[in-house]
Amino acid sequence: MAQRAAERPVVTAQSPRVRRFPRMLHAVFVYTMLTLASLFILLPVGWMLAAALKPDTVPVFTFPPEWFPTEYWHWQTFRTALFQEEFLRYAANSGFLVVMTVLGAVLSSSLIAFPFARLRFRGKNFLFTFLIATMLLPAPVLLIPQFLLFYQIGWYGTYYPLWVPTFAGNAFFIFLMRQYMRSIPIELDEAARVDGAGYWTIYWRIIMPLCVPVLTVAAVFQFMWTWNDFFGPLIYLDDPEKFTVALALARLVQRVGTEWNQVMAANLIVMIPVLIIYFFAQDKLIGGIANVGLKG
């Protein structure tokens, strides 16, 4: 009996280690597979970087692909694409549109979503259903009527058709914000009304600070749509000085004599703002998407 009692602490001390080993092995396997998947996804970006670092005299499209420059790293290509092609001016044009569209989409959509989520009025469910039904309309159906409207009022060749409609609200953003606002306890509104607060005060000082995650989701989505938009500026802009980065990238590609190293360098430069925005907003972005739909 004494010998068995002496052996028990040794068995209990080793058993947790034995149990942790499969968990560690599983974690190592999972992280290894995630790392390999990430490297596979980043292969096009790596090829673009390798192509951008090649000199003008070296062919870009080779088989098998060359992942490293054969001569030297030609970093001058990025400087040429950024300054010689006037990308700073195009980036400023896109930045102006991004600021205006993000402000318009966030403010208008939150204002429309607030009464659908927090107020009671006749016909609310019917109006919300009608609003969601507008998402079924494909964009090509509205293209010609919108162009004719903006052309007749003299907005062709200006930025107005690209950012003014965002102040009318976005059905997708309204749906997201309405669902998120419904997850906030209604007792906050009742307590604010007891203290004498009106609807505008409740919206601006109570609901909006609590809706930062879903507002971040809408802002990031609108930023990506505006920054990468090619079709809208192509239709409404006719002055090269007003072109955006998407149109500038398209102008770099020519039928004859396209400098693909500069095209790849310019594409990598255009990707940087999107990566920065996602890096700083990923926590609120993931949280906002996860919390949408908690209350139907």
C-alpha positions as semicolon CSV with decimal commas, in nm:
position;residue;x (nm);y (nm);z (nm)
1;M;0,000;0,000;0,000
2;A;0,280;0,240;0,086
3;Q;0,448;0,172;-0,246
4;R;0,128;0,244;-0,439
5;A;0,073;0,570;-0,249
6;A;0,425;0,679;-0,337
7;E;0,372;0,612;-0,707
8;R;0,044;0,807;-0,741
9;P;0,192;1,166;-0,745
10;V;0,427;1,066;-1,025
11;V;0,137;0,947;-1,244
12;T;-0,078;1,254;-1,177
13;A;0,215;1,487;-1,245
14;Q;0,284;1,333;-1,586
15;S;-0,076;1,291;-1,704
16;P;-0,141;1,663;-1,779
17;R;0,166;1,670;-2,002
18;V;0,047;1,363;-2,185
19;R;-0,291;1,523;-2,241
20;R;-0,138;1,853;-2,361
21;F;0,076;1,688;-2,627
22;P;-0,213;1,608;-2,869
23;R;-0,341;1,963;-2,827
24;M;-0,001;2,109;-2,907
25;L;0,034;1,878;-3,206
26;H;-0,312;1,983;-3,330
27;A;-0,227;2,353;-3,286
28;V;0,100;2,313;-3,477
29;F;-0,082;2,136;-3,760
30;V;-0,355;2,401;-3,779
31;Y;-0,112;2,694;-3,782
32;T;0,106;2,521;-4,039
33;M;-0,191;2,471;-4,272
34;L;-0,307;2,830;-4,220
35;T;0,043;2,958;-4,300
36;L;0,059;2,752;-4,619
37;A;-0,287;2,870;-4,722
38;S;-0,187;3,233;-4,658
39;L;0,127;3,194;-4,869
40;F;-0,079;3,040;-5,149
41;I;-0,324;3,333;-5,139
42;L;-0,035;3,582;-5,144
43;L;0,128;3,424;-5,450
44;P;-0,022;3,678;-5,695
45;V;0,096;3,966;-5,477
46;G;0,444;3,815;-5,462
47;W;0,452;3,777;-5,838
48;M;0,340;4,140;-5,881
49;L;0,622;4,253;-5,652
50;A;0,876;4,046;-5,845
51;A;0,748;4,188;-6,175
52;A;0,759;4,545;-6,042
53;L;1,122;4,506;-5,936
54;K;1,235;4,396;-6,281
55;P;1,401;4,648;-6,519
56;D;1,229;4,760;-6,837
57;T;1,456;4,539;-7,050
58;V;1,361;4,214;-6,874
59;P;1,043;4,031;-6,983
60;V;0,773;4,015;-6,716
61;F;0,566;3,721;-6,839
62;T;0,786;3,412;-6,825
63;F;0,720;3,043;-6,774
64;P;0,798;2,924;-6,520
65;P;0,749;3,254;-6,331
66;E;1,061;3,428;-6,205
67;W;1,014;3,513;-5,838
68;F;1,338;3,708;-5,808
69;P;1,490;3,962;-6,050
70;T;1,777;3,817;-6,250
71;E;1,992;4,132;-6,239
72;Y;1,907;4,353;-5,941
73;W;1,616;4,497;-5,745
74;H;1,487;4,791;-5,947
75;W;1,313;4,999;-5,676
76;Q;1,310;5,302;-5,906
77;T;0,998;5,159;-6,070
78;F;0,784;5,252;-5,769
79;R;0,909;5,609;-5,772
80;T;0,841;5,636;-6,144
81;A;0,488;5,498;-6,108
82;L;0,411;5,729;-5,815
83;F;0,544;6,060;-5,947
84;Q;0,596;6,039;-6,323
85;E;0,246;5,904;-6,390
86;E;0,089;6,168;-6,158
87;F;-0,060;5,906;-5,930
88;L;-0,059;6,149;-5,641
89;R;-0,315;6,365;-5,819
90;Y;-0,529;6,063;-5,905
91;A;-0,502;5,942;-5,545
92;A;-0,614;6,286;-5,423
93;N;-0,918;6,268;-5,653
94;S;-1,005;5,924;-5,523
95;G;-0,945;6,042;-5,166
96;F;-1,194;6,325;-5,211
97;L;-1,456;6,083;-5,340
98;V;-1,384;5,841;-5,056
99;V;-1,436;6,109;-4,790
100;M;-1,761;6,234;-4,942
101;T;-1,909;5,890;-5,009
102;V;-1,817;5,752;-4,667
103;L;-1,971;6,051;-4,492
104;G;-2,282;6,033;-4,706
105;A;-2,330;5,657;-4,670
106;V;-2,270;5,646;-4,293
107;L;-2,479;5,952;-4,201
108;S;-2,774;5,891;-4,433
109;S;-2,796;5,517;-4,372
110;S;-2,778;5,558;-3,993
111;L;-3,045;5,829;-4,002
112;I;-3,280;5,606;-4,203
113;A;-3,204;5,296;-3,995
114;F;-3,272;5,473;-3,663
115;P;-3,653;5,508;-3,700
116;F;-3,683;5,157;-3,844
117;A;-3,503;5,016;-3,540
118;R;-3,606;5,239;-3,247
119;L;-3,939;5,408;-3,332
120;R;-4,295;5,290;-3,383
121;F;-4,501;5,431;-3,668
122;R;-4,766;5,309;-3,906
123;G;-4,641;5,123;-4,211
124;K;-4,290;5,067;-4,076
125;N;-4,270;4,701;-4,172
126;F;-4,411;4,766;-4,519
127;L;-4,164;5,048;-4,586
128;F;-3,873;4,841;-4,463
129;T;-3,978;4,549;-4,683
130;F;-4,005;4,783;-4,980
131;L;-3,659;4,920;-4,899
132;I;-3,507;4,572;-4,890
133;A;-3,684;4,487;-5,217
134;T;-3,487;4,763;-5,391
135;M;-3,174;4,550;-5,343
136;L;-3,317;4,309;-5,602
137;L;-3,280;4,569;-5,877
138;P;-2,957;4,507;-6,070
139;A;-2,727;4,802;-6,128
140;P;-2,741;4,784;-6,514
141;V;-3,117;4,847;-6,501
142;L;-3,062;5,184;-6,331
143;L;-2,756;5,283;-6,532
144;I;-2,923;5,453;-6,829
145;P;-3,196;5,640;-6,632
146;Q;-2,939;5,772;-6,385
147;F;-2,704;5,882;-6,662
148;L;-2,981;6,067;-6,845
149;L;-3,090;6,235;-6,523
150;F;-2,742;6,354;-6,430
151;Y;-2,669;6,460;-6,788
152;Q;-2,984;6,673;-6,809
153;I;-2,917;6,855;-6,484
154;G;-2,561;6,935;-6,595
155;W;-2,366;6,701;-6,370
156;Y;-2,187;6,517;-6,647
157;G;-1,812;6,570;-6,622
158;T;-1,826;6,646;-6,248
159;Y;-1,791;6,444;-5,928
160;Y;-2,152;6,502;-5,822
161;P;-2,296;6,180;-5,971
162;L;-2,029;5,982;-5,786
163;W;-2,092;6,108;-5,431
164;V;-2,428;6,291;-5,408
165;P;-2,639;5,968;-5,440
166;T;-2,467;5,825;-5,131
167;F;-2,646;6,088;-4,919
168;A;-2,976;5,919;-5,013
169;G;-2,887;5,605;-4,819
170;N;-2,783;5,252;-4,908
171;A;-3,030;4,966;-4,860
172;F;-2,760;4,720;-4,759
173;F;-2,612;4,954;-4,498
174;I;-2,958;5,044;-4,369
175;F;-3,033;4,677;-4,316
176;L;-2,705;4,619;-4,129
177;M;-2,749;4,925;-3,906
178;R;-3,114;4,851;-3,836
179;Q;-3,032;4,498;-3,722
180;Y;-2,749;4,624;-3,503
181;M;-2,957;4,903;-3,349
182;R;-3,230;4,655;-3,260
183;S;-2,978;4,466;-3,044
184;I;-2,934;4,775;-2,820
185;P;-3,170;4,770;-2,517
186;I;-3,473;4,992;-2,567
187;E;-3,453;5,092;-2,198
188;L;-3,175;5,334;-2,291
189;D;-3,417;5,532;-2,508
190;E;-3,685;5,529;-2,237
191;A;-3,441;5,654;-1,975
192;A;-3,326;5,931;-2,209
193;R;-3,684;6,040;-2,273
194;V;-3,745;6,061;-1,897
195;D;-3,450;6,298;-1,876
196;G;-3,600;6,515;-2,151
197;A;-3,395;6,398;-2,448
198;G;-3,548;6,413;-2,794
199;Y;-3,510;6,176;-3,086
200;W;-3,211;6,363;-3,226
201;T;-3,030;6,355;-2,891
202;I;-3,098;5,984;-2,852
203;Y;-2,971;5,919;-3,204
204;W;-2,656;6,129;-3,180
205;R;-2,547;6,081;-2,819
206;I;-2,669;5,731;-2,735
207;I;-2,721;5,520;-3,045
208;M;-2,435;5,645;-3,262
209;P;-2,157;5,588;-3,002
210;L;-2,287;5,234;-2,944
211;C;-2,298;5,162;-3,318
212;V;-1,930;5,225;-3,387
213;P;-1,865;4,863;-3,501
214;V;-2,143;4,857;-3,761
215;L;-2,057;5,212;-3,871
216;T;-1,701;5,091;-3,925
217;V;-1,831;4,805;-4,139
218;A;-2,026;5,047;-4,357
219;A;-1,733;5,290;-4,381
220;V;-1,485;5,019;-4,483
221;F;-1,720;4,871;-4,741
222;Q;-1,795;5,212;-4,890
223;F;-1,425;5,297;-4,894
224;M;-1,342;4,982;-5,088
225;W;-1,629;5,034;-5,334
226;T;-1,528;5,395;-5,403
227;W;-1,153;5,337;-5,414
228;N;-1,186;5,045;-5,657
229;D;-1,473;5,191;-5,859
230;F;-1,390;5,197;-6,229
231;F;-1,726;5,198;-6,405
232;G;-1,867;5,511;-6,240
233;P;-1,572;5,744;-6,314
234;L;-1,544;5,596;-6,662
235;I;-1,902;5,701;-6,744
236;Y;-1,924;6,044;-6,580
237;L;-1,568;6,185;-6,602
238;D;-1,426;6,318;-6,927
239;D;-1,139;6,533;-6,796
240;P;-0,810;6,343;-6,740
241;E;-0,724;6,574;-6,451
242;K;-1,030;6,443;-6,262
243;F;-0,955;6,075;-6,314
244;T;-0,932;5,838;-6,020
245;V;-0,672;5,571;-5,946
246;A;-0,884;5,303;-6,112
247;L;-0,893;5,496;-6,440
248;A;-0,523;5,577;-6,405
249;L;-0,439;5,208;-6,381
250;A;-0,645;5,138;-6,691
251;R;-0,460;5,411;-6,883
252;L;-0,126;5,244;-6,809
253;V;-0,228;4,938;-7,009
254;Q;-0,183;5,006;-7,381
255;R;-0,209;4,791;-7,687
256;V;0,156;4,836;-7,775
257;G;0,449;4,918;-7,551
258;T;0,292;4,859;-7,209
259;E;0,552;4,886;-6,932
260;W;0,425;4,605;-6,715
261;N;0,672;4,665;-6,436
262;Q;0,522;5,011;-6,381
263;V;0,171;4,868;-6,404
264;M;0,249;4,615;-6,132
265;A;0,417;4,879;-5,917
266;A;0,116;5,109;-5,952
267;N;-0,121;4,825;-5,858
268;L;0,080;4,753;-5,544
269;I;0,072;5,121;-5,449
270;V;-0,305;5,131;-5,495
271;M;-0,342;4,826;-5,268
272;I;-0,162;4,992;-4,976
273;P;-0,451;5,217;-4,852
274;V;-0,693;4,921;-4,853
275;L;-0,453;4,710;-4,648
276;I;-0,392;4,993;-4,402
277;I;-0,764;5,055;-4,352
278;Y;-0,832;4,688;-4,292
279;F;-0,534;4,652;-4,056
280;F;-0,653;4,931;-3,827
281;A;-1,026;4,853;-3,850
282;Q;-1,025;4,473;-3,846
283;D;-1,132;4,440;-3,481
284;K;-1,439;4,659;-3,517
285;L;-1,503;4,521;-3,864
286;I;-1,521;4,160;-3,745
287;G;-1,717;4,257;-3,434
288;G;-1,968;4,459;-3,630
289;I;-2,037;4,178;-3,876
290;A;-2,062;3,917;-3,599
291;N;-2,314;4,120;-3,397
292;V;-2,547;4,195;-3,689
293;G;-2,859;3,981;-3,677
294;L;-2,859;3,911;-3,303
295;K;-3,216;4,038;-3,290
296;G;-3,456;3,990;-3,576
